[in-house]
């Protein structure tokens, strides 16, 4: 026996002894004990130590399991990194703890499965990993703002883009992320380039059948959309090309098919052209779907479309009405002559660019004068154009019911005046309400009561604090920074440092023989802020669930931060049912400190009934008016438009709220609205003004955003 | 103490490049002739400063620019005594200088200045047209050539940085906003020297970032940023890198948003 061989032999004996010592007699019972020992001997020293260590640990639970581990360990090191081996062991130990020895041994013996799943786990891309990015991307690409959501199949219903929870068909996570991106972009393109326009959709549903002709149509549309993308987003189109095909045969089939459908690549091609080509192409060999193509569900799209079209029509007419009213007010002389003479056909929309490929290029004209459009109107027109391709005249100039608006005028009684009445010991305050149809206040119309929010669970506060620990620290830091910014005050009679500017001036004055100022110092004062904030929180029934939780969490985070600033603040909730029962819920008054009662009231805030906003604004602004501060803010946290049982909905509710806010602004209070209603852009600018509101896209983000918004507002 | 700057004062000799997007040149000239002060509204980087340079050249008046900051007081605008060798010496502030020389005085981002600046701005901006210089005991009658121009970005949501009605209502206001795609494309080409195709794609990319305003970004890419990116491209930087460095990073620090902006740039080129 040579020295080397002898050394090897001794090594084997040593390893066998070591392992037997650790795992007990089971090792000897393994069928391939000697082979396994030899394989372990071939491993690196580090791997051997690792095996010893884990054999010992596992044997403390179960010696049988330790033996199975030893038997599979060399293979595990062949397939997996050491960290992955550890994961595999832990999975087996978990199985042992929870389900017993049999399952644990199964995990160890099915090493191959574990390795395969692990590779998949490393290369798969999950929806959550890309959702945020895709949201921004799709929003950035333009058109109607689409939500991103996860479902089993990829498709779009024209308001949302659905993507599967994981993508794993390509190799590597980056490639799968790119596939997500291409799928989202392709579904965006369906919306953007008119696949789902109302007329063509109806025609397609009428003429195509699901099994035979829809697939043809779908591929024809893919040809057309890819041509559109190649024109507008060449970089993206190139990337799509690289991952589009399942194999080379698919590539060739697509090449042939695209040749047949060449007319669809013209700039002027529309979905109608694709539809017209279906008959001609139905006998061709269909190429397999593109990887990013997704599915088409015309029925789902139709359902969403039929809901959206009338809603947007109404919204557009409302906006144009308001615009027209402003215009007529600007030119009162012409109003009589032209408005009466030709009551309709005054708004028109015309394409400024190539209409078929670029729906963004259009302009709104009013009596042939180009009108500037705000972002909301722009988005609305854009969305309507995406659905219809053009805008019918009755959208722009509704034939009847063009109410003539006189200028807003106050009734004899000043708005906000209230009459107190007493009813069973509860104080009822009466407020007027603005009726736009009458252009008058309905005097003493709303009966409002104020009551305390019942105490809730104080644990909620502690939980929220724990949940947002990091965030609340960073909010605190930011707010403290605000304080330090405005600290240094010049020209003070007393202070820590000399004010050089003042000193030089005083010197000049002395030389010229004038009176000297004694204000020669700079001083660090705690805060020059003088801000009072009223948080008006929507407690309507629609906030139930996530929204209510997010509102309460936001309030807790805000209270601590605002207290740092030394700003005065109060929190009230509002809800109610009909004008007879408008309710305001006290959570914190201006004079109350942030104490445990306030905390319990915050956690006790629960969804109630409806959203009658006007009266709440009138009442709370009156309370805010009484606060002593230079800057007064009324911040509304809300989840939707004003709405109450009875007639307080739609235009009526919005007009009353708008009027209440005008009254508020007139009294020097700044109103601001934070909402999670995604459609808020359609009506909030009317009520609050163009830059006095913020839409938070996702409820969960509300606590993160609110403090930031508050900081931006008050610095 | 910093001396009032007079370095910004100059007569503009060569015509600055400016593309009118409406009737702003005529309106400005008419307001100037009628001795009306002018308020330029609009987001950053959409041509306010360039416009005022152009008008200064067009009207052949020197231009005094003051970038307002939150420590800018009325004394900084009007002037102050300095001590030099035991003697006192008066030094005109930029506003007084502009009044004496019949210049155009441009107060950039007026809302940033201290509230007490309104004391000097108000009498200048109504029909009195006077500038009180308390320290000298003088009341300067403002010559007809003098013109006060202020700029302001209404996009800020801070209630503390809003112009008061009493100030706003003294001005003729010109609104600047993002330009039409064709005009912006022309400007990007002219300013940077890139070809039309690149300019078109850059402008399209700019529009994409503007779509993100409100859902992550406070402002979309301004024309200035697009011109910067185009200049980088013209110097041989790849469009993707140019968009990332000249547009993406200046706009935001949010990593997810940045990635989205980079993807948008990659999609367009």
Interface residues (C-beta under 8 A of the other chain):
Chain A: X132 X133 X135 X136 X137 X139 X140 X141 X142 X145 X181 X185 X232 X233 X234 X235 X236 X239 X352 X353 X360 X361 X375 X500 X501 X504 X505 X507 X508 X511 X512 X631 X633 X670 X672 X691 X692 X694 X695 X697 X709 X712 X713 X714 X715
Chain B: X1 X80 X81 X82 X83 X86 X87 X88 X154 X155 X156 X157 X158 X159 X160 X180 X181 X201 X204 X207 X208 X209 X211 X212 X213 X214 X215 X216 X240 X256 X257 X259 X260 X261 X263 X264 X265 X266 X267 X268 X269
